[in-house]
Every structure is written in C-alpha cells, then in structure tokens.
C-alpha cells in the first residue's frame, strides 16, 4: 500500500476590519484632532518635549498645566459619535514630573467619554481611571470593552451599548481640588483591541503510516 502524507490545516477566519474613525494626535502637525481645549487649566501644543527619553523621544507634546482649577481637564470633540463596538480603546503617553505637584491627590489619569451636545455633558459621562508613575513616560490604555468603568449616572447603559459619545475628557490627579499639576501628553490614539494570535499547536496527526487511521485518535 502506498503511503500518503496528508496535511490537515485548521484555518481561523478573522473578520475584516471595517472602515472606522481615525482619531489620533502626536502633536507633530499630522494629527486629526484640531479642537483641543483646556477647562480650568492651560494647554500648550505643540510644546517642545522636555523629557525626550525612554519610550517617547519625539520632538513635541501637549503641555497641561493645572494651577489649582477645581475641575481642570483637557478635552476634544469629534464631529460624529464614537462606535465603541468597533473600536473601544484609547491610549496615550504621559509624563508627570513630581516637582510640579502640590497637595496629596492620587497620581492618576481619568479618561471620560461625554455627549458634547448636552448642556451639561458630564451628567451622562462614562469614565475609566488609571494610576500613573511619576517622572517617567508611560503608555496608558483605556478600554471601554474590558476595563472597569464608572457611569456617573447609575441608570446609564454600559458603554458598548451607547452611541451618544462624541467628546473625550482627560483629567489628571482627580477633580474638586485646588492642587497643582503639570503633565505632558503625547501619542493619543483611538483604536481597536489587538486581534488574538493563534500560534500554539495543541494537536497534530501527520497520517504518515500504512493502513487505516488510528482509531484511538479518530
């Protein structure tokens, strides 16, 4: 009997990426965000990167200066609504020098999604808070599909079931305080979670022997 070498392949079919919003800014003049705004704080962009080291040697950043504003934050708004079912992650790089801080606020960054068409957009906001380390560049990711989130209005739907968000608010070291903080922000990107990688072989059979298939396997 002839030997036949049979190759059995399992193909994992992944959905094609759909057309979706491009929302990003690296403060080098080629971003898609043109309406950054500072609430109760000042922002400067582009600002020469004072700490071009580690993961962020780029030339320019956004400088965020909170000189005691109770609800200081920086924000931007897009012309459509975010589709969180397609892309649920926001990431950014941040550097906060310890010498810029006063008070005893927690070292953290809050990213909030709001409906900018409302008279008081914060009333229905959804928020993710991440801790930060001082005196170094770090990348933070806010994933509204997988991270723990806070709905300011307890009756609001989970973020992936909503289609009213068009504003992003970034707040550093909390709100409702008069403490100072300076921060440098770079490489904000709105994107999708990475696709899973199927690279672990769990079972194989080469069918390289004479006769019928192995009944213990088939």
LUMMAR-935707 format. One record per residue (C-alpha): residue in three letters; y, z, x. Coordinates in steps of 0.05 Angstrom, whole numbers, always signed. Layout:
BEGIN
<site><fiza>ala</fiza><py>Y</py><pz>Z</pz><px>X</px></site>
...
//
This chain:
BEGIN
<site><fiza>unk</fiza><py>+0</py><pz>+0</pz><px>+0</px></site>
<site><fiza>unk</fiza><py>+69</py><pz>-17</pz><px>+25</px></site>
<site><fiza>unk</fiza><py>+119</py><pz>+37</pz><px>+39</px></site>
<site><fiza>unk</fiza><py>+186</py><pz>+32</pz><px>+3</px></site>
<site><fiza>unk</fiza><py>+246</py><pz>+71</pz><px>+25</px></site>
<site><fiza>unk</fiza><py>+286</py><pz>+87</pz><px>-37</px></site>
<site><fiza>unk</fiza><py>+356</py><pz>+113</pz><px>-34</px></site>
<site><fiza>unk</fiza><py>+377</py><pz>+156</pz><px>-92</px></site>
<site><fiza>unk</fiza><py>+452</py><pz>+168</pz><px>-98</px></site>
<site><fiza>unk</fiza><py>+489</py><pz>+213</pz><px>-146</px></site>
<site><fiza>unk</fiza><py>+560</py><pz>+189</pz><px>-158</px></site>
<site><fiza>unk</fiza><py>+613</py><pz>+237</pz><px>-182</px></site>
<site><fiza>unk</fiza><py>+664</py><pz>+200</pz><px>-223</px></site>
<site><fiza>unk</fiza><py>+734</py><pz>+228</pz><px>-219</px></site>
<site><fiza>unk</fiza><py>+790</py><pz>+209</pz><px>-268</px></site>
<site><fiza>unk</fiza><py>+842</py><pz>+162</pz><px>-242</px></site>
<site><fiza>unk</fiza><py>+909</py><pz>+194</pz><px>-231</px></site>
<site><fiza>unk</fiza><py>+956</py><pz>+179</pz><px>-287</px></site>
<site><fiza>unk</fiza><py>+1028</py><pz>+159</pz><px>-278</px></site>
<site><fiza>unk</fiza><py>+1068</py><pz>+223</pz><px>-277</px></site>
<site><fiza>unk</fiza><py>+1135</py><pz>+252</pz><px>-258</px></site>
<site><fiza>unk</fiza><py>+1157</py><pz>+253</pz><px>-185</px></site>
<site><fiza>unk</fiza><py>+1196</py><pz>+317</pz><px>-175</px></site>
<site><fiza>unk</fiza><py>+1209</py><pz>+337</pz><px>-102</px></site>
<site><fiza>unk</fiza><py>+1264</py><pz>+353</pz><px>-53</px></site>
<site><fiza>unk</fiza><py>+1261</py><pz>+362</pz><px>+23</px></site>
<site><fiza>unk</fiza><py>+1338</py><pz>+363</pz><px>+29</px></site>
<site><fiza>unk</fiza><py>+1338</py><pz>+304</pz><px>+76</px></site>
<site><fiza>unk</fiza><py>+1371</py><pz>+258</pz><px>+26</px></site>
<site><fiza>unk</fiza><py>+1310</py><pz>+226</pz><px>-6</px></site>
<site><fiza>unk</fiza><py>+1292</py><pz>+277</pz><px>-60</px></site>
<site><fiza>unk</fiza><py>+1290</py><pz>+265</pz><px>-135</px></site>
<site><fiza>unk</fiza><py>+1330</py><pz>+328</pz><px>-153</px></site>
<site><fiza>unk</fiza><py>+1405</py><pz>+319</pz><px>-156</px></site>
<site><fiza>unk</fiza><py>+1428</py><pz>+376</pz><px>-200</px></site>
<site><fiza>unk</fiza><py>+1412</py><pz>+440</pz><px>-163</px></site>
<site><fiza>unk</fiza><py>+1456</py><pz>+496</pz><px>-189</px></site>
<site><fiza>unk</fiza><py>+1468</py><pz>+569</pz><px>-169</px></site>
<site><fiza>unk</fiza><py>+1473</py><pz>+622</pz><px>-222</px></site>
<site><fiza>unk</fiza><py>+1509</py><pz>+685</pz><px>-198</px></site>
<site><fiza>unk</fiza><py>+1496</py><pz>+663</pz><px>-126</px></site>
<site><fiza>unk</fiza><py>+1518</py><pz>+607</pz><px>-79</px></site>
<site><fiza>unk</fiza><py>+1475</py><pz>+550</pz><px>-54</px></site>
<site><fiza>unk</fiza><py>+1488</py><pz>+502</pz><px>+3</px></site>
<site><fiza>unk</fiza><py>+1449</py><pz>+437</pz><px>+10</px></site>
<site><fiza>unk</fiza><py>+1435</py><pz>+404</pz><px>+55</px></site>
<site><fiza>unk</fiza><py>+1442</py><pz>+463</pz><px>+104</px></site>
<site><fiza>unk</fiza><py>+1421</py><pz>+458</pz><px>+177</px></site>
<site><fiza>unk</fiza><py>+1355</py><pz>+494</pz><px>+184</px></site>
<site><fiza>unk</fiza><py>+1370</py><pz>+558</pz><px>+224</px></site>
<site><fiza>unk</fiza><py>+1296</py><pz>+571</pz><px>+236</px></site>
<site><fiza>unk</fiza><py>+1263</py><pz>+504</pz><px>+255</px></site>
<site><fiza>unk</fiza><py>+1196</py><pz>+533</pz><px>+275</px></site>
<site><fiza>unk</fiza><py>+1125</py><pz>+544</pz><px>+251</px></site>
<site><fiza>unk</fiza><py>+1106</py><pz>+503</pz><px>+191</px></site>
<site><fiza>unk</fiza><py>+1178</py><pz>+479</pz><px>+180</px></site>
<site><fiza>unk</fiza><py>+1213</py><pz>+444</pz><px>+238</px></site>
<site><fiza>unk</fiza><py>+1253</py><pz>+400</pz><px>+190</px></site>
<site><fiza>unk</fiza><py>+1328</py><pz>+390</pz><px>+200</px></site>
<site><fiza>unk</fiza><py>+1355</py><pz>+410</pz><px>+132</px></site>
<site><fiza>unk</fiza><py>+1341</py><pz>+462</pz><px>+78</px></site>
<site><fiza>unk</fiza><py>+1374</py><pz>+495</pz><px>+18</px></site>
<site><fiza>unk</fiza><py>+1410</py><pz>+560</pz><px>+33</px></site>
<site><fiza>unk</fiza><py>+1410</py><pz>+612</pz><px>-23</px></site>
<site><fiza>unk</fiza><py>+1460</py><pz>+669</pz><px>-18</px></site>
<site><fiza>unk</fiza><py>+1458</py><pz>+727</pz><px>-68</px></site>
<site><fiza>unk</fiza><py>+1516</py><pz>+773</pz><px>-55</px></site>
<site><fiza>unk</fiza><py>+1498</py><pz>+822</pz><px>-110</px></site>
<site><fiza>unk</fiza><py>+1494</py><pz>+779</pz><px>-171</px></site>
<site><fiza>unk</fiza><py>+1456</py><pz>+815</pz><px>-226</px></site>
<site><fiza>unk</fiza><py>+1415</py><pz>+754</pz><px>-246</px></site>
<site><fiza>unk</fiza><py>+1422</py><pz>+709</pz><px>-185</px></site>
<site><fiza>unk</fiza><py>+1379</py><pz>+647</pz><px>-183</px></site>
<site><fiza>unk</fiza><py>+1380</py><pz>+574</pz><px>-166</px></site>
<site><fiza>unk</fiza><py>+1355</py><pz>+521</pz><px>-215</px></site>
<site><fiza>unk</fiza><py>+1350</py><pz>+448</pz><px>-232</px></site>
<site><fiza>unk</fiza><py>+1333</py><pz>+408</pz><px>-295</px></site>
<site><fiza>unk</fiza><py>+1296</py><pz>+343</pz><px>-305</px></site>
<site><fiza>unk</fiza><py>+1311</py><pz>+290</pz><px>-358</px></site>
<site><fiza>unk</fiza><py>+1243</py><pz>+294</pz><px>-391</px></site>
<site><fiza>unk</fiza><py>+1193</py><pz>+350</pz><px>-404</px></site>
<site><fiza>unk</fiza><py>+1140</py><pz>+374</pz><px>-355</px></site>
<site><fiza>unk</fiza><py>+1069</py><pz>+355</pz><px>-374</px></site>
<site><fiza>unk</fiza><py>+1030</py><pz>+414</pz><px>-346</px></site>
<site><fiza>unk</fiza><py>+964</py><pz>+385</pz><px>-370</px></site>
<site><fiza>unk</fiza><py>+972</py><pz>+330</pz><px>-317</px></site>
<site><fiza>unk</fiza><py>+1007</py><pz>+369</pz><px>-262</px></site>
<site><fiza>unk</fiza><py>+1011</py><pz>+444</pz><px>-263</px></site>
<site><fiza>unk</fiza><py>+1033</py><pz>+465</pz><px>-193</px></site>
<site><fiza>unk</fiza><py>+1100</py><pz>+476</pz><px>-160</px></site>
<site><fiza>unk</fiza><py>+1102</py><pz>+491</pz><px>-86</px></site>
<site><fiza>unk</fiza><py>+1158</py><pz>+506</pz><px>-37</px></site>
<site><fiza>unk</fiza><py>+1171</py><pz>+533</pz><px>+32</px></site>
<site><fiza>unk</fiza><py>+1215</py><pz>+594</pz><px>+41</px></site>
<site><fiza>unk</fiza><py>+1243</py><pz>+637</pz><px>+97</px></site>
<site><fiza>unk</fiza><py>+1278</py><pz>+704</pz><px>+83</px></site>
<site><fiza>unk</fiza><py>+1307</py><pz>+739</pz><px>+144</px></site>
<site><fiza>unk</fiza><py>+1302</py><pz>+815</pz><px>+139</px></site>
<site><fiza>unk</fiza><py>+1373</py><pz>+823</pz><px>+166</px></site>
<site><fiza>unk</fiza><py>+1400</py><pz>+792</pz><px>+102</px></site>
<site><fiza>unk</fiza><py>+1373</py><pz>+845</pz><px>+55</px></site>
<site><fiza>unk</fiza><py>+1403</py><pz>+906</pz><px>+24</px></site>
<site><fiza>unk</fiza><py>+1371</py><pz>+956</pz><px>-23</px></site>
<site><fiza>unk</fiza><py>+1297</py><pz>+964</pz><px>-36</px></site>
<site><fiza>unk</fiza><py>+1278</py><pz>+906</pz><px>-81</px></site>
<site><fiza>unk</fiza><py>+1207</py><pz>+878</pz><px>-76</px></site>
<site><fiza>unk</fiza><py>+1202</py><pz>+819</pz><px>-29</px></site>
<site><fiza>unk</fiza><py>+1181</py><pz>+764</pz><px>-78</px></site>
<site><fiza>unk</fiza><py>+1197</py><pz>+697</pz><px>-107</px></site>
<site><fiza>unk</fiza><py>+1195</py><pz>+683</pz><px>-181</px></site>
<site><fiza>unk</fiza><py>+1189</py><pz>+612</pz><px>-208</px></site>
<site><fiza>unk</fiza><py>+1206</py><pz>+606</pz><px>-281</px></site>
<site><fiza>unk</fiza><py>+1199</py><pz>+548</pz><px>-329</px></site>
<site><fiza>unk</fiza><py>+1250</py><pz>+544</pz><px>-385</px></site>
<site><fiza>unk</fiza><py>+1274</py><pz>+499</pz><px>-441</px></site>
<site><fiza>unk</fiza><py>+1343</py><pz>+480</pz><px>-417</px></site>
<site><fiza>unk</fiza><py>+1363</py><pz>+454</pz><px>-486</px></site>
<site><fiza>unk</fiza><py>+1364</py><pz>+524</pz><px>-516</px></site>
<site><fiza>unk</fiza><py>+1429</py><pz>+565</pz><px>-519</px></site>
<site><fiza>unk</fiza><py>+1391</py><pz>+620</pz><px>-482</px></site>
<site><fiza>unk</fiza><py>+1337</py><pz>+584</pz><px>-443</px></site>
<site><fiza>unk</fiza><py>+1306</py><pz>+648</pz><px>-414</px></site>
<site><fiza>unk</fiza><py>+1284</py><pz>+672</pz><px>-482</px></site>
<site><fiza>unk</fiza><py>+1221</py><pz>+629</pz><px>-482</px></site>
<site><fiza>unk</fiza><py>+1210</py><pz>+625</pz><px>-407</px></site>
<site><fiza>unk</fiza><py>+1144</py><pz>+628</pz><px>-370</px></site>
<site><fiza>unk</fiza><py>+1144</py><pz>+660</pz><px>-301</px></site>
<site><fiza>unk</fiza><py>+1098</py><pz>+667</pz><px>-240</px></site>
<site><fiza>unk</fiza><py>+1116</py><pz>+717</pz><px>-186</px></site>
<site><fiza>unk</fiza><py>+1090</py><pz>+713</pz><px>-114</px></site>
<site><fiza>unk</fiza><py>+1101</py><pz>+762</pz><px>-56</px></site>
<site><fiza>unk</fiza><py>+1132</py><pz>+739</pz><px>+8</px></site>
<site><fiza>unk</fiza><py>+1132</py><pz>+759</pz><px>+81</px></site>
<site><fiza>unk</fiza><py>+1198</py><pz>+767</pz><px>+116</px></site>
<site><fiza>unk</fiza><py>+1221</py><pz>+730</pz><px>+179</px></site>
<site><fiza>unk</fiza><py>+1174</py><pz>+671</pz><px>+175</px></site>
<site><fiza>unk</fiza><py>+1166</py><pz>+605</pz><px>+139</px></site>
<site><fiza>unk</fiza><py>+1111</py><pz>+606</pz><px>+87</px></site>
<site><fiza>unk</fiza><py>+1087</py><pz>+560</pz><px>+32</px></site>
<site><fiza>unk</fiza><py>+1083</py><pz>+588</pz><px>-38</px></site>
<site><fiza>unk</fiza><py>+1046</py><pz>+554</pz><px>-95</px></site>
<site><fiza>unk</fiza><py>+1058</py><pz>+570</pz><px>-169</px></site>
<site><fiza>unk</fiza><py>+1001</py><pz>+542</pz><px>-211</px></site>
<site><fiza>unk</fiza><py>+1012</py><pz>+547</pz><px>-286</px></site>
<site><fiza>unk</fiza><py>+940</py><pz>+529</pz><px>-299</px></site>
<site><fiza>unk</fiza><py>+906</py><pz>+581</pz><px>-255</px></site>
<site><fiza>unk</fiza><py>+956</py><pz>+635</pz><px>-234</px></site>
<site><fiza>unk</fiza><py>+974</py><pz>+697</pz><px>-274</px></site>
<site><fiza>unk</fiza><py>+1037</py><pz>+682</pz><px>-313</px></site>
<site><fiza>unk</fiza><py>+1086</py><pz>+722</pz><px>-355</px></site>
<site><fiza>unk</fiza><py>+1114</py><pz>+697</pz><px>-421</px></site>
<site><fiza>unk</fiza><py>+1179</py><pz>+733</pz><px>-435</px></site>
<site><fiza>unk</fiza><py>+1167</py><pz>+722</pz><px>-509</px></site>
<site><fiza>unk</fiza><py>+1098</py><pz>+751</pz><px>-524</px></site>
<site><fiza>unk</fiza><py>+1089</py><pz>+702</pz><px>-580</px></site>
<site><fiza>unk</fiza><py>+1094</py><pz>+641</pz><px>-536</px></site>
<site><fiza>unk</fiza><py>+1034</py><pz>+595</pz><px>-524</px></site>
<site><fiza>unk</fiza><py>+1000</py><pz>+590</pz><px>-456</px></site>
<site><fiza>unk</fiza><py>+1040</py><pz>+544</pz><px>-411</px></site>
<site><fiza>unk</fiza><py>+989</py><pz>+486</pz><px>-413</px></site>
<site><fiza>unk</fiza><py>+996</py><pz>+484</pz><px>-489</px></site>
<site><fiza>unk</fiza><py>+1071</py><pz>+476</pz><px>-486</px></site>
<site><fiza>unk</fiza><py>+1115</py><pz>+414</pz><px>-480</px></site>
<site><fiza>unk</fiza><py>+1184</py><pz>+444</pz><px>-481</px></site>
<site><fiza>unk</fiza><py>+1196</py><pz>+459</pz><px>-407</px></site>
<site><fiza>unk</fiza><py>+1249</py><pz>+418</pz><px>-370</px></site>
<site><fiza>unk</fiza><py>+1282</py><pz>+470</pz><px>-325</px></site>
<site><fiza>unk</fiza><py>+1257</py><pz>+504</pz><px>-261</px></site>
<site><fiza>unk</fiza><py>+1289</py><pz>+570</pz><px>-241</px></site>
<site><fiza>unk</fiza><py>+1277</py><pz>+603</pz><px>-173</px></site>
<site><fiza>unk</fiza><py>+1295</py><pz>+676</pz><px>-165</px></site>
<site><fiza>unk</fiza><py>+1287</py><pz>+717</pz><px>-101</px></site>
<site><fiza>unk</fiza><py>+1275</py><pz>+792</pz><px>-98</px></site>
<site><fiza>unk</fiza><py>+1280</py><pz>+805</pz><px>-173</px></site>
<site><fiza>unk</fiza><py>+1336</py><pz>+809</pz><px>-223</px></site>
<site><fiza>unk</fiza><py>+1382</py><pz>+861</pz><px>-255</px></site>
<site><fiza>unk</fiza><py>+1404</py><pz>+889</pz><px>-187</px></site>
<site><fiza>unk</fiza><py>+1464</py><pz>+884</pz><px>-141</px></site>
<site><fiza>unk</fiza><py>+1427</py><pz>+879</pz><px>-75</px></site>
<site><fiza>unk</fiza><py>+1439</py><pz>+822</pz><px>-26</px></site>
<site><fiza>unk</fiza><py>+1390</py><pz>+770</pz><px>-1</px></site>
<site><fiza>unk</fiza><py>+1396</py><pz>+705</pz><px>+38</px></site>
<site><fiza>unk</fiza><py>+1338</py><pz>+655</pz><px>+35</px></site>
<site><fiza>unk</fiza><py>+1324</py><pz>+585</pz><px>+59</px></site>
<site><fiza>unk</fiza><py>+1283</py><pz>+539</pz><px>+15</px></site>
<site><fiza>unk</fiza><py>+1251</py><pz>+472</pz><px>+33</px></site>
<site><fiza>unk</fiza><py>+1200</py><pz>+421</pz><px>+10</px></site>
<site><fiza>unk</fiza><py>+1197</py><pz>+435</pz><px>-64</px></site>
<site><fiza>unk</fiza><py>+1142</py><pz>+392</pz><px>-95</px></site>
<site><fiza>unk</fiza><py>+1115</py><pz>+388</pz><px>-166</px></site>
<site><fiza>unk</fiza><py>+1043</py><pz>+364</pz><px>-162</px></site>
<site><fiza>unk</fiza><py>+972</py><pz>+369</pz><px>-186</px></site>
<site><fiza>unk</fiza><py>+918</py><pz>+416</pz><px>-161</px></site>
<site><fiza>unk</fiza><py>+874</py><pz>+385</pz><px>-107</px></site>
<site><fiza>unk</fiza><py>+812</py><pz>+350</pz><px>-132</px></site>
<site><fiza>unk</fiza><py>+745</py><pz>+383</pz><px>-117</px></site>
<site><fiza>unk</fiza><py>+707</py><pz>+358</pz><px>-56</px></site>
<site><fiza>unk</fiza><py>+633</py><pz>+345</pz><px>-65</px></site>
<site><fiza>unk</fiza><py>+607</py><pz>+349</pz><px>+6</px></site>
<site><fiza>unk</fiza><py>+549</py><pz>+398</pz><px>+4</px></site>
<site><fiza>unk</fiza><py>+478</py><pz>+369</pz><px>-1</px></site>
<site><fiza>unk</fiza><py>+437</py><pz>+412</pz><px>-47</px></site>
<site><fiza>unk</fiza><py>+373</py><pz>+370</pz><px>-54</px></site>
<site><fiza>unk</fiza><py>+343</py><pz>+305</pz><px>-28</px></site>
<site><fiza>unk</fiza><py>+279</py><pz>+264</pz><px>-31</px></site>
<site><fiza>unk</fiza><py>+270</py><pz>+203</pz><px>+12</px></site>
<site><fiza>unk</fiza><py>+207</py><pz>+175</pz><px>-22</px></site>
<site><fiza>unk</fiza><py>+181</py><pz>+155</pz><px>+47</px></site>
<site><fiza>unk</fiza><py>+106</py><pz>+169</pz><px>+37</px></site>
<site><fiza>unk</fiza><py>+48</py><pz>+128</pz><px>+9</px></site>
<site><fiza>unk</fiza><py>+24</py><pz>+136</pz><px>-62</px></site>
<site><fiza>unk</fiza><py>+56</py><pz>+165</pz><px>-124</px></site>
<site><fiza>unk</fiza><py>+116</py><pz>+211</pz><px>-125</px></site>
<site><fiza>unk</fiza><py>+108</py><pz>+285</pz><px>-111</px></site>
<site><fiza>unk</fiza><py>+91</py><pz>+317</pz><px>-177</px></site>
<site><fiza>unk</fiza><py>+119</py><pz>+384</pz><px>-153</px></site>
<site><fiza>unk</fiza><py>+187</py><pz>+352</pz><px>-149</px></site>
<site><fiza>unk</fiza><py>+186</py><pz>+301</pz><px>-205</px></site>
//
